[in-house]
Amino acid sequence: MTRTSSRAAKKTKRKPVARPAVRRRTSATRSRSVSVRGVKASEPPGFIEPMKAQAVTAIPHGDWRLEIKYDGYRALAVVSDGEVTLWSRNRKAWRDRFTDLKEAIARLDCRDAILDGEIVALDEQGRPSFQRLQNEGSSSAGETVLRYYLFDLLRLDGESLIDRPIEQRQGMLADLLRRPPPGLLLSPVFHDPPERLLAEVRKRGLEGIIAKAAGSPYEPGRRSGRWLKCRIAHDQEFVIGGYSPPQGSRPYFGALLVGYHENGRLMYAGKVGTGFDLKKLRAFHARFQPYRQKECPFANLPTSRRSRFGQSMTASVMRTITWLRPELVAQIKFAEWTDEGALRQPVFLGMRDDKSAKDVVREATAAED
């Protein structure tokens, strides 16, 4: 694979400034409000809703800048007045997590900045592992390797950059990360043909690729088609809509009922009964209780016939289900989609507190060569 680090066509000269230290956030310390196009009045100070990628099965012809799609948490880093705040894509501040990464961000040579990237946990082969990321909070020292792959720069030293072309934004980001503190990495840009990069990503067991249109601005909160995502791995987020009763010696619940949004309706995709140990069964059952409701949230239930893949949900079976308000999101790995629109061999990977349920749709996946 040919990797290049783009430089801005016109670089901005900055005076060196002292490296700030991370300060604890108190009621007396607040990050300054950033006023830029696309920021809603209700958003937290400094927060910009991340730009979104449109799912495709293949990258069309065009002038694209290609990147790796990382399996982690999308994170916006806001540096202001010596304070670093990490925001999830659904406006949740990670105040007590990723302390080492915040300290690394605070060492960057800037007065203030807004950076966009993905927090990942690496496995023994150096590949992002979402399951390892789930265990980050309770891991012993050295067990989980966290990295923050940065791919965009939205503000720097008092100036909004979102209207600048992506080449300039990423060039300025490369300058800022010329000597990055430990834990911070510049997400590489590739100029290979998309099909060649997809083949390499598939061989290495990665999730997929992202294609970003050359010359494009940053569009907060939009899915305009200037960013495309092409997935290889068969895993994605699903909305939890209920759970079945436990059977045999298994306590708490049997399986989760999950689905995705389509044309404003929540569509049932199947039951997920593997991927849980006793600790997870107990913890998730307790977490589900405040979300209980009487109505089924899925628009396409009950099913009229029994599935050969064991995903049947007839009216009689539905009477045994505990329904939940469709607000919780889980990451699910699966073998494939069946012709009936259900998941085959699904496995629970973890909860996705960083993503809003309303954003969960059925993701497209690149076809095998």
C-alpha angles and dihedrals in degrees: 000000000000112000125194132179108216120221125208115264087225115026123209115228115222132187114239113257133194115274109249126224124230110263126203112251115241134169088266096054120067131166115248119261115255114215111203138136113284098026114126121222091237094056120105117262110282095009119129117185106245120250112251132224125228115233116239136168093224136013110249124224114283146097101300135168107214128211137171117265106231124212101227145075119316105229136185115207116206118193114191133155092346093308126115123205124182115207128193118225090260094055099263115142115223095215099159100032136076093022094162091053091050090052090051092050090050089060093062115116099250142096094224136350146164115217131185124209149116128274111216139175114221126219127215090282092051093252123136111259119194091195091057090049089056089058095049095106096055101033121120119242112291095009096102122041110209123197132178109213107200121203107161142036117207102173135014131181096341098318127109112227102182094105093051120097115269091246091062095044093050092043091055089046090053089053091050090051097043089119102018121194115245112287097029120100134177109236104236122239118222129202098191119121107278093241091055093050091046090053091051092047091050091051091052094048096244127149102249143276139286122219119201123190115246114248094017126143125227110267110200114222094353132123095200099154094252086108117049130185124204114190128202102174117082099232133096144147121289133185116244111229103169147323137244124235119268120262133204114346094339113111134209102015141352107218141344120246109221138182148158138235122263122173091343095309129106109238122203113239103175148278124299115203105156131073097058130114124191093268092054093045091054096043096046093045089056091046093052097055099084089053098056118128137167099235127079107241096204117099096203099054140142101045116221097220141027118266121228088223094061096252096120117143107180124172091262092051091047091062089068095052126102105220123214134199103261097244104106123085129206133189111235130189118204142169098236147314113274123226087256091060096253133126118257118212096352120189126193113237104173148298121291106216089162096067132067116234092229090064095057113110134155106282123223117235128207113253120245116258 
